[in-house]
Amino acid sequence: MNRMKKLWRDQSILFLSIPYLFMMLGLGIRLSVVHYFRGEMVAPHILFSAGWITCFLVIAAVLPRLYGRIVYGLLTSASIVFCIGNIISLGYTGYCISFNLIQMAGEGKGYLLDIALNAGLPVYLLLFVTILTMVLGIVRFPKERLKGRTCLTVLLGWAVLHTCIPFLYGPLKSSLHWDAWRNPRNVYAEFNDKNKSLKVSGLWEYTFRDFYITFLKPEEKQTAEESAFLQQVFADESEASPNAYTGMFRGRNVIFLQLEGIDSWLLTKETMPNLFALREQSIDFTDHYSFYNGGGSTFNSEFAVNTGYITPFSYAKNAYLFNNNAFPYSMPRMFGALGYSVNAFHMNSGSFYSREINYSAWGYEAYHGLRDEVSYEPVLYELDRTLLTEPSYRKLLFRTDCPTVSYLITYTPHTPFTTNDGVGAYLAKERFGKAVSLSEEETAKLFASETDRMIGLLMEGLRDSGLYEKTVLVVYADHYLYTLEDKSILDRYKTTGNNLINQTPFFIWSGDTSYVAVTKANSQIDILPTVLNLFGISYCPLHYVGSDILSPDYEGYVVFPDSSVYNGEVYVENGRVTQVGADGSTDVDALCKKVNRMIRKNDLVLRFDYFRTKGY
């Protein structure tokens, strides 16, 4: 240890560490584009970086001077490459690099030189400074070697410290907790959101973990029985048969309106006149269920509508953690293959539920989060009208040079339902001209009316741009209004004794549609195949777990997270059958077998990334 102290005293090792400090600073500045920060991640980030840097320098210093210089130069050069690579990638794409991306980068080789040449002066300056200080470090490399015993002590100490550092992030939350996505310990442990992982753990810890997970970590293996099951499930991948609704909306634009918390009892002529009028001119799915499954019920519906799959039933993993899976038959990819421009719009940052990364994985051109892109007073972000008054969003929503898919996620009907402050106080003062105190039920209706105002602006924009007759709206709620504190409100409006409480609005509107009521039970997993058929997009039914509701072969049932099932006739829970106005014709055993098969297919496809492994 005396030699170690002497080396630090003559500042040789201090010179060796300078390029690493510049890399930490430069990458830290660039990581500001990742809109995620928690105070708990600061200490682990610093300790991980300091630990790896110390190990690099000690390994180099234990070698004879010539070899030490070479090893130091190689380790530092590699660090510079990964640091600058991440800075450039974050600047150009918004995403950090990973070994998976490097493996698939063959098609982009022709663009790499152009990107490097246009990286910008700050990147060039950082590159120059790190290389210069690396060279100075090589010149001033220590003449005295560290003893092997000192090196071993440092490395063993690092191994112990490395094991302990993750505990500094705080406790690990259940992966099904709704906000596990923003808990630093979960970000580190799950390593699904690469941007957050890099920001949480630092360049070197991130790079080594990424290398391990990409190349060394044993893959989860299917059993022979699971493999046989999936082979049987996907045995006949023929296209869906046409029906009376096939191609009804072929070639039109489509806007998916995912309505935050718009429960069935809120959709009335008095509370939401614009939305009510649209439903009166639509294909109305009167027995629809947006069920809560896993953490983050809003994103759960986004995942289902976009991919045709749902959060796993049989194991705990949130839907937003499947961003590394392949979804070749996702909604944006199916429309994008026909030349549609596909964009998503919401008030929240792209880091929330890792939406930016997930929407990119599904095939969107971009996820647009108001908090990331535009500066407003805080309350304005929570007003749904802002999605329609923001000029840059209107330009994309009402563009006429190509067919478009727009995915709008509203926000206003969100807790807390109070007029004491925030958006509630703003809306109450706007409506009544002064501060008022409303009940929770009245406030929920006030919030819903703000969503309805947005819908009015949307329809006005469609008319003004000449897109009214060329656009279809797919309208559904993400979940029932379970966020109410006073649950007796729901008792007055809904069946609340079982999962039928999840009944919510779902309808598909177009300017030339006459009202049609579709009464078969369905859920959010059935939306995608139904829409694909209406737009005349050829698809294989086996690629999804839901079905086209408008097909004459559609059987009509909903399976809930606890594996209870409802088919519009019977409700089956834990083997107990409850008649719901039934004629007794349901074969309950056959229904349960279909449900179990669907659950197993859903969970195995997601667990083993079926479409990627099969090369679709």
C-alpha positions as CSV (number, residue, x, y, z in Angstrom):
1,M,0.0,0.0,0.0
2,N,3.0,2.3,0.5
3,R,3.8,2.1,-3.2
4,M,0.1,2.9,-4.0
5,K,0.4,6.0,-1.8
6,K,3.6,7.1,-3.4
7,L,2.1,6.8,-6.8
8,W,-0.8,9.0,-5.8
9,R,1.7,11.5,-4.2
10,D,3.7,11.9,-7.4
11,Q,0.4,12.5,-9.2
12,S,1.1,9.9,-12.0
13,I,-2.1,8.1,-11.4
14,L,-3.9,11.4,-11.2
15,F,-2.8,12.2,-14.7
16,L,-4.0,8.7,-15.8
17,S,-7.5,9.5,-14.5
18,I,-8.0,12.8,-16.2
19,P,-9.4,11.6,-19.5
20,Y,-12.0,9.5,-17.6
21,L,-13.1,12.5,-15.6
22,F,-13.7,14.4,-18.9
23,M,-15.6,11.4,-20.2
24,M,-17.9,11.4,-17.2
25,L,-18.5,15.1,-17.5
26,G,-19.2,15.1,-21.3
27,L,-21.5,12.0,-21.2
28,G,-23.2,13.4,-18.1
29,I,-24.1,16.6,-20.0
30,R,-25.4,14.7,-23.0
31,L,-27.5,12.4,-20.8
32,S,-29.6,15.5,-20.0
33,V,-31.6,14.5,-23.0
34,V,-32.8,11.4,-21.0
35,H,-35.6,13.0,-19.0
36,Y,-35.1,10.9,-15.9
37,F,-33.5,11.7,-12.6
38,R,-33.8,10.4,-9.0
39,G,-31.6,11.5,-6.2
40,E,-31.0,7.9,-5.1
41,M,-29.0,7.2,-8.3
42,V,-26.2,9.8,-7.8
43,A,-24.0,7.9,-5.3
44,P,-24.2,4.5,-7.0
45,H,-23.4,6.2,-10.4
46,I,-20.3,7.9,-9.0
47,L,-19.2,4.8,-7.1
48,F,-19.6,2.5,-10.0
49,S,-17.6,4.8,-12.3
50,A,-14.9,5.4,-9.7
51,G,-14.6,1.7,-9.0
52,W,-14.1,0.7,-12.6
53,I,-11.7,3.6,-13.3
54,T,-9.6,2.6,-10.3
55,C,-9.5,-1.0,-11.5
56,F,-8.4,0.0,-14.9
57,L,-5.6,2.1,-13.5
58,V,-4.4,-0.5,-11.0
59,I,-4.4,-3.2,-13.6
60,A,-2.2,-1.1,-15.9
61,A,0.1,0.0,-13.0
62,V,0.8,-3.5,-11.8
63,L,2.4,-4.4,-15.2
64,P,5.9,-3.5,-16.4
65,R,5.9,0.1,-17.7
66,L,5.8,-0.7,-21.4
67,Y,2.9,-3.2,-21.1
68,G,1.2,-0.9,-18.6
69,R,1.2,1.9,-21.1
70,I,-0.2,-0.4,-23.7
71,V,-3.0,-1.7,-21.5
72,Y,-3.8,1.8,-20.2
73,G,-3.9,3.1,-23.8
74,L,-6.2,0.3,-24.9
75,L,-8.6,0.6,-21.9
76,T,-8.8,4.3,-22.2
77,S,-9.2,4.3,-26.0
78,A,-12.1,1.7,-25.7
79,S,-13.7,4.0,-23.1
80,I,-13.4,7.0,-25.4
81,V,-15.0,5.1,-28.2
82,F,-17.9,4.0,-26.1
83,C,-18.3,7.5,-24.5
84,I,-18.2,9.4,-27.8
85,G,-20.3,6.8,-29.5
86,N,-23.0,7.2,-26.8
87,I,-22.8,10.9,-27.0
88,I,-23.3,10.9,-30.8
89,S,-26.0,8.3,-30.7
90,L,-27.9,10.2,-28.0
91,G,-27.6,13.4,-29.9
92,Y,-28.8,11.9,-33.2
93,T,-31.3,9.2,-32.2
94,G,-32.1,10.0,-28.6
95,Y,-30.9,6.5,-27.6
96,C,-27.6,5.2,-26.3
97,I,-25.7,2.5,-28.0
98,S,-25.8,-1.2,-27.0
99,F,-24.1,-4.3,-28.2
100,N,-27.4,-5.5,-29.6
101,L,-27.6,-2.4,-31.8
102,I,-23.9,-2.8,-32.8
103,Q,-24.6,-6.3,-34.0
104,M,-27.5,-5.0,-36.2
105,A,-25.7,-1.9,-37.5
106,G,-24.6,-3.4,-40.8
107,E,-27.2,-1.5,-42.8
108,G,-26.2,1.8,-41.3
109,K,-22.4,1.6,-42.0
110,G,-22.8,4.0,-44.9
111,Y,-24.1,6.7,-42.6
112,L,-21.6,6.4,-39.8
113,L,-18.9,8.6,-41.5
114,D,-21.5,11.3,-42.3
115,I,-22.7,11.2,-38.7
116,A,-19.2,11.4,-37.3
117,L,-18.3,14.3,-39.5
118,N,-21.4,16.2,-38.3
119,A,-21.1,15.4,-34.6
120,G,-20.5,19.1,-33.7
121,L,-17.8,21.2,-32.1
122,P,-18.5,20.1,-28.5
123,V,-18.0,16.5,-29.4
124,Y,-14.8,17.2,-31.3
125,L,-13.5,19.2,-28.4
126,L,-14.3,16.4,-25.9
127,L,-12.6,13.9,-28.2
128,F,-9.5,16.1,-28.5
129,V,-9.2,16.7,-24.8
130,T,-9.7,13.0,-23.8
131,I,-7.1,11.9,-26.4
132,L,-4.7,14.6,-25.4
133,T,-4.9,13.8,-21.7
134,M,-4.7,10.1,-22.5
135,V,-1.4,10.7,-24.3
136,L,-0.1,12.8,-21.4
137,G,-1.1,9.9,-19.1
138,I,0.9,7.5,-21.2
139,V,3.9,9.9,-21.2
140,R,3.8,10.3,-17.4
141,F,3.0,6.7,-16.7
142,P,4.4,5.5,-13.3
143,K,7.9,4.2,-13.4
144,E,7.3,2.1,-10.3
145,R,5.0,-0.9,-10.6
146,L,2.4,-1.8,-8.0
147,K,2.9,-5.0,-6.2
148,G,0.6,-7.8,-7.2
149,R,-0.6,-8.1,-3.6
150,T,-1.8,-4.5,-3.7
151,C,-3.5,-5.0,-7.1
152,L,-5.3,-8.1,-5.7
153,T,-6.4,-6.3,-2.6
154,V,-7.9,-3.5,-4.8
155,L,-9.7,-5.9,-7.1
156,L,-11.1,-8.0,-4.2
157,G,-12.3,-4.8,-2.5
158,W,-13.9,-3.7,-5.8
159,A,-15.7,-7.1,-6.1
160,V,-17.2,-6.6,-2.6
161,L,-18.1,-3.0,-3.2
162,H,-19.6,-3.8,-6.6
163,T,-21.9,-6.3,-4.9
164,C,-23.0,-3.7,-2.3
165,I,-23.5,-0.6,-4.5
166,P,-27.0,-1.6,-5.9
167,F,-28.4,-1.5,-2.4
168,L,-27.7,2.3,-2.4
169,Y,-30.4,2.7,-5.0
170,G,-33.0,1.8,-2.4
171,P,-35.4,-1.2,-2.1
172,L,-36.4,-3.2,-5.2
173,K,-40.1,-2.8,-5.9
174,S,-42.4,-5.5,-7.2
175,S,-42.1,-5.5,-11.0
176,L,-45.8,-5.1,-11.1
177,H,-45.9,-1.9,-9.1
178,W,-47.2,0.8,-11.3
179,D,-44.2,3.1,-11.0
180,A,-41.4,0.4,-10.8
181,W,-40.2,1.9,-14.1
182,R,-38.8,4.9,-12.3
183,N,-37.3,3.2,-9.3
184,P,-33.5,3.3,-9.8
185,R,-33.1,-0.1,-8.2
186,N,-35.6,-1.6,-10.7
187,V,-34.0,0.2,-13.6
188,Y,-30.6,-1.2,-12.7
189,A,-31.9,-4.7,-12.0
190,E,-34.1,-5.1,-15.0
191,F,-31.8,-3.4,-17.6
192,N,-34.7,-3.0,-20.1
193,D,-34.5,0.7,-20.6
194,K,-30.9,1.2,-21.8
195,N,-31.0,5.0,-21.6
196,K,-32.1,5.0,-18.0
197,S,-29.6,2.2,-17.2
198,L,-26.7,4.2,-18.6
199,K,-27.8,7.3,-16.6
200,V,-28.3,5.2,-13.4
201,S,-25.1,3.2,-13.4
202,G,-22.5,5.2,-15.5
203,L,-20.6,4.3,-18.7
204,W,-18.4,1.5,-17.5
205,E,-20.9,-0.4,-15.4
206,Y,-23.5,0.0,-18.1
207,T,-21.1,-1.3,-20.8
208,F,-19.9,-4.3,-18.9
209,R,-23.5,-5.3,-17.9
210,D,-24.6,-4.8,-21.5
211,F,-21.8,-7.0,-22.8
212,Y,-22.7,-9.7,-20.2
213,I,-26.4,-9.7,-21.0
214,T,-25.8,-9.7,-24.7
215,F,-23.1,-12.3,-25.0
216,L,-22.7,-14.2,-21.8
217,K,-25.9,-14.4,-19.9
218,P,-27.5,-17.8,-20.4
219,E,-30.8,-17.6,-22.3
220,E,-34.0,-18.9,-20.7
221,K,-34.7,-22.1,-22.4
222,Q,-38.1,-23.5,-23.5
223,T,-39.0,-26.9,-22.4
224,A,-39.7,-29.4,-25.1
225,E,-43.4,-29.3,-24.2
226,E,-43.5,-25.5,-24.4
227,S,-41.8,-25.6,-27.8
228,A,-44.3,-28.2,-29.0
229,F,-47.2,-26.0,-27.8
230,L,-46.0,-22.9,-29.6
231,Q,-45.4,-25.0,-32.7
232,Q,-48.9,-26.3,-32.6
233,V,-50.4,-22.8,-31.9
234,F,-48.7,-21.3,-35.0
235,A,-49.1,-24.4,-37.2
236,D,-51.5,-22.8,-39.7
237,E,-50.6,-19.2,-40.4
238,S,-53.1,-18.4,-43.0
239,E,-54.7,-15.0,-43.5
240,A,-57.9,-14.0,-41.9
241,S,-61.1,-14.7,-43.9
242,P,-62.9,-11.6,-45.2
243,N,-66.2,-10.6,-43.7
244,A,-68.9,-8.0,-44.3
245,Y,-66.7,-5.3,-42.7
246,T,-63.4,-6.1,-44.5
247,G,-61.9,-3.0,-46.1
248,M,-64.8,-0.7,-45.0
249,F,-62.3,2.1,-44.1
250,R,-59.5,1.2,-46.5
251,G,-57.0,4.0,-47.2
252,R,-58.4,6.4,-44.7
253,N,-56.5,8.1,-41.9
254,V,-57.0,6.7,-38.4
255,I,-56.8,8.4,-35.0
256,F,-56.6,6.2,-31.9
257,L,-58.1,8.1,-29.0
258,Q,-57.1,6.4,-25.8
259,L,-59.1,8.2,-23.1
260,E,-57.7,8.4,-19.6
261,G,-60.3,7.3,-17.1
262,I,-63.4,8.0,-19.3
263,D,-65.7,5.5,-17.6
264,S,-69.0,4.5,-19.1
265,W,-71.0,6.7,-16.6
266,L,-69.0,9.8,-17.7
267,L,-69.9,9.4,-21.4
268,T,-73.2,11.2,-21.3
269,K,-74.8,14.0,-23.5
270,E,-74.6,16.4,-20.5
271,T,-70.9,15.8,-19.5
272,M,-69.3,14.9,-22.9
273,P,-71.6,16.2,-25.7
274,N,-68.9,15.9,-28.4
275,L,-67.9,12.4,-27.6
276,F,-71.5,11.4,-27.1
277,A,-72.4,12.6,-30.6
278,L,-69.5,10.6,-32.1
279,R,-70.7,7.5,-30.4
280,E,-74.2,8.0,-31.9
281,Q,-72.6,7.8,-35.3
282,S,-70.3,4.8,-34.9
283,I,-69.8,1.1,-34.6
284,D,-70.4,0.8,-30.9
285,F,-69.0,-2.2,-28.9
286,T,-71.4,-2.0,-26.0
287,D,-69.9,-4.8,-23.9
288,H,-66.2,-3.8,-23.9
289,Y,-63.8,-4.3,-21.1
290,S,-60.4,-2.5,-20.5
291,F,-59.1,-4.6,-17.7
292,Y,-56.3,-3.7,-15.3
293,N,-53.5,-6.3,-15.7
294,G,-50.1,-5.8,-14.1
295,G,-48.7,-2.4,-13.1
296,G,-49.6,0.7,-15.0
297,S,-53.1,0.1,-16.3
298,T,-52.8,2.9,-18.8
299,F,-49.7,1.5,-20.5
300,N,-51.2,-2.0,-20.3
301,S,-53.9,-0.9,-22.8
302,E,-51.4,0.9,-25.0
303,F,-49.4,-2.4,-25.1
304,A,-52.5,-4.4,-26.0
305,V,-53.8,-2.1,-28.7
306,N,-50.3,-1.7,-30.3
307,T,-49.0,-5.3,-30.1
308,G,-52.1,-7.5,-29.8
309,Y,-50.7,-9.0,-26.6
310,I,-51.3,-8.2,-22.9
311,T,-49.2,-8.1,-19.7
312,P,-48.4,-11.7,-18.7
313,F,-50.9,-13.5,-16.6
314,S,-48.7,-16.3,-15.2
315,Y,-45.5,-14.4,-14.2
316,A,-44.7,-10.9,-12.9
317,K,-43.3,-8.7,-15.6
318,N,-44.7,-5.3,-16.6
319,A,-45.7,-4.6,-20.2
320,Y,-43.2,-1.7,-20.6
321,L,-40.3,-4.2,-19.9
322,F,-40.8,-6.0,-23.3
323,N,-39.2,-3.2,-25.4
324,N,-36.4,-5.6,-26.5
325,N,-39.0,-8.1,-27.9
326,A,-39.8,-8.2,-31.6
327,F,-43.3,-7.2,-32.6
328,P,-43.3,-7.5,-36.4
329,Y,-47.1,-7.4,-36.6
330,S,-47.7,-4.4,-34.3
331,M,-50.3,-1.8,-35.3
332,P,-47.7,0.8,-36.5
333,R,-45.8,-1.7,-38.5
334,M,-48.9,-3.0,-40.2
335,F,-50.0,0.5,-41.2
336,G,-46.5,1.7,-41.8
337,A,-46.0,-1.0,-44.4
338,L,-48.8,0.7,-46.4
339,G,-47.1,4.1,-46.4
340,Y,-48.8,5.5,-43.3
341,S,-47.0,8.0,-41.2
342,V,-47.4,6.8,-37.6
343,N,-47.0,9.1,-34.5
344,A,-48.0,9.1,-30.9
345,F,-49.0,12.1,-28.7
346,H,-49.3,12.5,-25.0
347,M,-48.5,15.1,-22.3
348,N,-46.0,13.0,-20.4
349,S,-42.3,12.6,-21.0
350,G,-41.0,9.8,-23.1
351,S,-39.3,8.4,-20.1
352,F,-42.6,7.8,-18.3
353,Y,-43.3,4.0,-18.6
354,S,-40.3,4.1,-21.0
355,R,-42.7,5.1,-23.7
356,E,-40.2,6.6,-26.0
357,I,-38.3,3.4,-26.2
358,N,-41.4,1.2,-26.4
359,Y,-43.0,3.2,-29.1
360,S,-39.8,3.1,-31.2
361,A,-39.7,-0.7,-30.6
362,W,-43.3,-1.0,-31.9
363,G,-42.5,0.9,-35.1
364,Y,-43.6,4.5,-34.5
365,E,-41.9,7.3,-36.3
366,A,-41.9,9.2,-33.0
367,Y,-43.5,9.5,-29.6
368,H,-44.2,13.1,-28.9
369,G,-44.4,14.1,-25.2
370,L,-45.4,17.7,-24.4
371,R,-43.1,17.8,-21.4
372,D,-40.1,16.9,-23.5
373,E,-40.8,19.1,-26.5
374,V,-42.6,22.3,-25.4
375,S,-42.4,24.8,-22.5
376,Y,-45.7,25.6,-20.8
377,E,-47.0,26.6,-17.4
378,P,-47.3,23.3,-15.4
379,V,-51.1,23.2,-15.4
380,L,-51.4,23.5,-19.2
381,Y,-49.6,20.1,-19.6
382,E,-52.5,18.5,-17.8
383,L,-55.2,20.0,-20.0
384,D,-56.1,17.7,-22.9
385,R,-56.9,20.7,-25.1
386,T,-53.1,21.4,-25.2
387,L,-52.6,18.4,-27.4
388,L,-54.8,20.1,-30.0
389,T,-53.6,23.7,-29.6
390,E,-49.9,23.0,-29.8
391,P,-49.0,24.1,-33.4
392,S,-46.4,21.4,-34.0
393,Y,-48.8,18.7,-33.0
394,R,-51.6,20.1,-35.2
395,K,-49.2,20.1,-38.2
396,L,-48.7,16.3,-37.8
397,L,-52.3,15.5,-36.8
398,F,-53.8,17.3,-39.8
399,R,-51.2,16.7,-42.5
400,T,-52.6,16.0,-45.9
401,D,-49.5,14.8,-47.9
402,C,-49.7,11.2,-46.8
403,P,-52.0,8.8,-44.9
404,T,-51.6,9.0,-41.2
405,V,-52.1,7.1,-38.0
406,S,-52.1,9.2,-34.8
407,Y,-52.2,7.7,-31.4
408,L,-53.5,10.3,-28.8
409,I,-53.4,9.5,-25.1
410,T,-55.4,11.9,-23.0
411,Y,-54.6,12.8,-19.4
412,T,-56.9,15.3,-17.6
413,P,-59.3,12.9,-15.9
414,H,-56.5,11.9,-13.5
415,T,-56.3,12.1,-9.7
416,P,-56.7,14.0,-7.5
417,F,-60.3,14.9,-8.3
418,T,-60.4,18.1,-6.3
419,T,-60.9,21.8,-7.2
420,N,-58.7,23.1,-4.3
421,D,-55.6,23.4,-6.5
422,G,-53.9,22.3,-9.8
423,V,-55.9,21.5,-12.9
424,G,-59.2,21.2,-10.8
425,A,-58.9,24.8,-9.6
426,Y,-58.0,26.0,-13.0
427,L,-61.0,24.4,-14.7
428,A,-63.4,25.4,-12.0
429,K,-62.4,29.0,-12.1
430,E,-62.6,28.9,-15.9
431,R,-66.1,27.5,-15.8
432,F,-67.6,29.4,-12.8
433,G,-65.5,32.5,-12.9
434,K,-64.3,32.0,-9.3
435,A,-62.9,29.4,-7.0
436,V,-65.6,26.8,-6.1
437,S,-65.6,23.5,-4.1
438,L,-67.0,20.5,-5.9
439,S,-67.6,17.0,-4.8
440,E,-65.3,14.3,-6.2
441,E,-68.0,13.1,-8.6
442,E,-68.6,16.6,-9.9
443,T,-64.9,17.2,-10.3
444,A,-64.5,13.9,-12.3
445,K,-67.2,15.2,-14.6
446,L,-65.5,18.5,-14.9
447,F,-62.2,16.8,-15.8
448,A,-64.1,14.7,-18.4
449,S,-65.5,17.8,-20.0
450,E,-62.0,19.0,-20.6
451,T,-61.3,15.8,-22.6
452,D,-64.5,16.5,-24.5
453,R,-63.3,20.0,-25.3
454,M,-60.2,18.4,-26.8
455,I,-62.4,16.2,-28.9
456,G,-64.3,19.2,-30.1
457,L,-61.1,20.8,-31.2
458,L,-60.1,17.6,-32.9
459,M,-63.3,17.5,-35.0
460,E,-63.0,21.2,-35.8
461,G,-59.4,20.6,-37.1
462,L,-60.5,17.6,-39.2
463,R,-63.2,19.8,-40.9
464,D,-60.9,22.7,-41.4
465,S,-58.2,20.6,-43.0
466,G,-60.6,18.7,-45.2
467,L,-59.9,15.4,-43.4
468,Y,-63.3,14.9,-41.8
469,E,-64.6,12.4,-44.4
470,K,-61.1,10.8,-44.7
471,T,-60.6,10.0,-41.0
472,V,-61.6,7.2,-38.7
473,L,-61.6,7.5,-34.9
474,V,-60.9,4.4,-32.8
475,V,-62.1,5.5,-29.3
476,Y,-61.7,3.6,-26.1
477,A,-60.9,4.1,-22.4
478,D,-57.7,2.8,-20.9
479,H,-59.5,1.7,-17.8
480,Y,-62.5,2.4,-15.6
481,L,-62.2,5.2,-13.1
482,Y,-60.7,3.1,-10.3
483,T,-58.7,6.1,-9.0
484,L,-61.8,7.6,-7.2
485,E,-61.4,7.7,-3.5
486,D,-65.1,7.5,-2.9
487,K,-65.9,4.0,-4.3
488,S,-69.6,4.4,-3.6
489,I,-69.7,6.6,-6.7
490,L,-69.0,3.6,-8.8
491,D,-71.6,1.6,-7.0
492,R,-74.3,3.9,-8.3
493,Y,-73.3,3.4,-11.9
494,K,-71.6,0.0,-12.4
495,T,-71.5,-3.6,-11.5
496,T,-68.8,-3.5,-8.9
497,G,-68.9,-7.0,-7.3
498,N,-66.5,-8.6,-9.8
499,N,-64.3,-7.9,-12.8
500,L,-67.3,-6.6,-14.8
501,I,-66.5,-3.3,-13.2
502,N,-63.9,-3.0,-16.0
503,Q,-66.6,-2.3,-18.6
504,T,-65.7,0.9,-20.5
505,P,-66.6,2.6,-23.8
506,F,-65.2,1.5,-27.1
507,F,-66.5,2.6,-30.5
508,I,-65.2,3.3,-34.0
509,W,-66.4,6.4,-35.7
510,S,-66.3,7.7,-39.3
511,G,-68.2,10.6,-40.9
512,D,-70.3,8.2,-43.1
513,T,-71.1,5.5,-40.5
514,S,-74.6,4.8,-39.3
515,Y,-75.0,3.6,-35.7
516,V,-74.4,-0.1,-35.2
517,A,-74.4,-1.8,-31.8
518,V,-72.1,-4.8,-31.4
519,T,-73.1,-6.6,-28.2
520,K,-70.5,-9.4,-28.0
521,A,-68.1,-9.2,-25.0
522,N,-64.6,-8.1,-25.9
523,S,-61.6,-6.4,-24.5
524,Q,-58.6,-4.3,-25.5
525,I,-56.7,-7.3,-27.0
526,D,-59.4,-7.5,-29.7
527,I,-59.1,-3.9,-30.9
528,L,-56.1,-4.4,-33.2
529,P,-57.3,-7.3,-35.3
530,T,-60.7,-5.6,-35.6
531,V,-59.2,-2.4,-36.9
532,L,-56.9,-4.3,-39.3
533,N,-59.9,-6.0,-40.9
534,L,-61.8,-2.7,-41.2
535,F,-58.9,-1.1,-43.0
536,G,-58.5,-4.1,-45.3
537,I,-55.1,-4.9,-44.0
538,S,-54.2,-8.6,-44.5
539,Y,-53.2,-10.3,-41.3
540,C,-52.8,-13.7,-39.8
541,P,-55.2,-14.2,-36.8
542,L,-52.7,-16.4,-35.1
543,H,-50.2,-13.5,-34.7
544,Y,-52.5,-12.0,-32.0
545,V,-54.2,-13.3,-28.9
546,G,-57.4,-11.3,-29.6
547,S,-59.8,-11.6,-32.5
548,D,-61.8,-9.5,-35.0
549,I,-65.0,-8.7,-33.1
550,L,-66.9,-8.1,-36.3
551,S,-66.1,-11.6,-37.7
552,P,-69.1,-13.9,-37.7
553,D,-66.8,-16.5,-36.1
554,Y,-66.0,-14.3,-33.1
555,E,-67.0,-16.1,-30.0
556,G,-66.9,-13.2,-27.6
557,Y,-65.3,-13.6,-24.3
558,V,-63.0,-11.6,-21.9
559,V,-60.4,-13.1,-19.7
560,F,-59.4,-11.1,-16.7
561,P,-56.1,-11.0,-14.8
562,D,-57.2,-13.5,-12.2
563,S,-58.2,-15.9,-15.0
564,S,-61.9,-15.4,-14.5
565,V,-63.8,-15.2,-17.7
566,Y,-67.0,-13.6,-19.0
567,N,-68.6,-14.3,-22.4
568,G,-71.7,-12.1,-22.1
569,E,-73.7,-15.0,-20.8
570,V,-71.8,-16.5,-17.9
571,Y,-69.1,-15.2,-15.5
572,V,-66.7,-18.0,-14.4
573,E,-64.5,-17.4,-11.4
574,N,-62.5,-20.1,-9.5
575,G,-64.7,-22.7,-11.1
576,R,-67.9,-21.0,-9.9
577,V,-70.4,-20.1,-12.6
578,T,-72.6,-17.1,-12.2
579,Q,-75.5,-16.8,-14.7
580,V,-75.9,-13.4,-16.2
581,G,-79.1,-13.5,-18.1
582,A,-78.0,-16.7,-19.8
583,D,-79.9,-19.3,-21.6
584,G,-77.7,-22.1,-20.3
585,S,-76.1,-22.9,-23.7
586,T,-72.4,-22.1,-22.7
587,D,-70.1,-25.1,-22.5
588,V,-68.1,-23.8,-19.5
589,D,-65.4,-26.5,-19.7
590,A,-64.7,-25.7,-23.4
591,L,-64.7,-21.9,-22.7
592,C,-62.1,-22.4,-19.9
593,K,-59.9,-24.5,-22.1
594,K,-59.9,-21.8,-24.7
595,V,-59.0,-19.2,-22.1
596,N,-56.2,-21.3,-20.7
597,R,-54.8,-21.8,-24.2
598,M,-54.9,-18.1,-24.9
599,I,-53.2,-17.2,-21.6
600,R,-50.5,-19.7,-22.3
601,K,-49.9,-18.5,-25.8
602,N,-49.7,-14.9,-24.7
603,D,-47.3,-15.6,-21.9
604,L,-44.9,-17.9,-23.8
605,V,-44.7,-15.6,-26.8
606,L,-43.7,-12.7,-24.6
607,R,-41.4,-14.8,-22.3
608,F,-39.4,-16.3,-25.2
609,D,-39.6,-13.4,-27.7
610,Y,-41.2,-15.9,-30.1
611,F,-41.3,-13.7,-33.2
612,R,-37.6,-12.8,-32.9
613,T,-36.5,-16.3,-32.3
614,K,-38.5,-17.5,-35.3
615,G,-37.1,-14.8,-37.5
616,Y,-40.3,-13.2,-38.5
